[in-house]
Amino acid sequence: MTDIPAPRPADGPAPGGPDTIVLVHGFWVTPRSWENWKTHYEAKGFRVLTPAYPGFEVEVEALNADPSVIAELTLPTIMAHLEGVVGALGKPPILIGHSAGGTLVQLLLDRGYGAVGVVLNSAPTEGVRVLPLSQLRSTFTAFKNPANRHRAVPLTYEQWHYAFTNTFDEPESRALYERYAIPASGRILWDSVLANFMPGPQDAAVDYENQDRPPLLFISGSEDHIMPPSVQRSNVKHYTSGVLTEHEEYPGYAHLLPAQEGWEALADHALEWALGHAVQRQAAGQQ
């Protein structure tokens, strides 16, 4: 574990480098969870996109009132949408993902999208079978009933606090729950677990030997319950191509890194690392 390095000032996009940052949200939240980072990066001169999953373009309150679109969501549907967003950009962007958004960023990079990737408290890609007890407790609400595979699964405030904001004080934790929390797709959660027991690659599979994948940084919070650092460490070890893949762990941080006190330093460090390791690539699918 280490302290967050003090970043050098970043005035904006460098000539010829990425000028767009795509922030990918995870489960149980929406693009609203990136609101601080979006404003922060836009103030530095970057175009910042926070694409919602299909059907998530409405507000948190609307999704909580009618979560039917969440129950019907699939990972291929999300990926097709994200590939369309990133593939339409004129220049490969910096991709930053949180939680399940970290899995989505890994999938995008593996498929040729993006110039560089940073993932925060990332959920794993297929083949990572580390299951810490705190993770089982955090996600038990989705797996305690097989019928949840066809439902949108919410978190109570107590479950949210344990999984997302266990180091936050109670008033802040509750306020973030009310502002950010929505149900998650039971279908995707169940499929992600079952994938490790099914033959052949499933929806969240990447080629760990892909020599063309851009550089990738995993950032972990030491106190994360739902995606503990051991999950990221295992994910990193699966990559055997030799392409730069690093892991950094910071003490005191819980799962909801984009909203935790000190997020500005974390955001600056992630950007500095990304700008320093971005590769010049054609946008995927363009000649």
Secondary structure, 3 states (H helix, E strand, C coil): CCCCCCCCCCCCCCCCCCCEEEEECCCCCCHHHHHHHHHHHHCCCCEEECCCCCCCCCCHHHHHHCCHHHHCCCHHHHHHHHHHHHHCCCCCCEEEEECHHHHHHHHHHHCCCCCEEEEECCCCCCCCCCCCHHHHHHHHHHHCCHHHHHCEECCCHHHHHHHCCCCCCHHHHHHHHHHHCCCEEHHHHHHHHHHHHCCCCCCCCCCCCCCCCCCEEEEEECCCCCCCHHHHHHHHHHCCCCCCEEEEEECCCCCCHHHCCCHHHHHHHHHHHHHHHCCCCCCCCCC
